[in-house]
Amino acid sequence: KSTCQGSRDHRAPPMADFDKSCVDVAELDEAEIRRVCAALGLGEVLSSQKLTNGGCAANYIVRLSAANDGAAEAIVLKACVAESAARAEELAVLQYKVLAALAKHGAAAPAPKSSLTAACVGTRGQAGHAMAMELLGGEAGNRLLRSGEADAPAVFGAIGRALAAAHAVPAPDGLPDVGAAGSDYIERYVRCAAPLEAHVGTVWRADESTGFVAWAFAAGRLDTARAVLADASLPRGLLHGDPYADNVLLDLETSQAALVDWEDSCIGPLAFDLACAAAGGCFSTADDTAAADVFPPPATLNAAALGSLLACYAAARGGFGKAEAEALVDLTLCNALACALYRFYQFHTVDANAPAEAKRSYREMHAICLALEAPAVAAQMREIAGAAVC
């Protein structure tokens, strides 16, 4: 039976360990950072440093002078970037509302540092929207796994506990429901107009050289993904939406984890967050050096990591249902497929000049999909999930 105990015997690196730093979605110059901080009602900017790049936001550590004693305070300034200024504002405002709700209920996440959000403009002219939040301690889970400072069961056990705490928080108004009738969740994730199928032959060319597009749109895969998100038998509530290991800060001294980067937060089956975490780190594979027109080898499930994730989540939440366990394979496949489509679309169509690492990053998630479609792997995952039912 799965337990929450870590073990130094399980150090396989997470499959979904694409280095987002190679994708620079936005850059704010010093003058813009000062202007935005003033608009947010924060103190004088002493210095700023780019924290991370990524596909939909840029994060800066900003040191501010305190109003009274002059002591410096460090905060995180997040600039959300999207396909339109309105969508960027929506991301920032919804993230503020979620972080405020989490802070009110004591869940481990960065608290907002201002009740305001502010429009911003990147150095390449991108329209964005910014918000300020608390700078938390700890190290990103993917870095701890990569360095060997923590093993996968320990990291994913902490993620399970953090998700259970977040799932206990009532969802604020205005969040999209991934299972609502006519939901365009997958399209929003991919950042392509709904429905995806309407763009086959234009945006999505079935004759493209890798063969991935033809595979992704075949065999009813998208229909299955949408159906499991709408499954009314599954407990529903607030979701993080992207609890991959790089979006979790872990304090090794206390084994406490905090969830960051809530721009994909939504309402949906609680088990979907577990599925996202599984897709984001409970699989591994050998280095993929095959030609682009050869499918990647199926990923390998890290049973110890998945078992710890589910057991610790169930213990902290006080329950994990049979229906959730049975749906976990399809929910994980849903997230892996959506992420593969997002990476392919963003780095092959939207940014045709993306670096090679970014262009091949969809193959990580494709490999997970191929693993989950193998009966033996699906059965193993259901057995692990069944052991966590309580």
Secondary structure, 3 states (H helix, E strand, C coil): CCCCCCCCCCCCCCCCCCCHHHCECCCCCHHHHHHHHHHCCCCCEEEEEEEECECCEEEEEEEEECCCCCCEEEEEEEEEECCCHHHHHHHHHHHHHHHHHHHHCCCCCCCECCCCCEEEECCCCCEEEEEEEECCCCEEHHHHHHHCCCCHHHHHHHHHHHHHHHHCCCCCCCCCECCCCCCCHHHHHHCCCCCHHHHECCCECCCCCCCHHHHHCCCCHHHHHHHHHCCCCCCEEEECCCCCHHHEEEECCCCEEEECCCCCCEEEEHHHHHHHHHHCCCEECCCCCCCCCCCCCCCEECHHHHHHHHHHHHHHHCCCCHHHHHHHHHHHHHHHHHHHHHHHHHHHHHCCCCCHHHHHCHHHHHHHHHHHCCHHHHHHHHHHHHHCCC
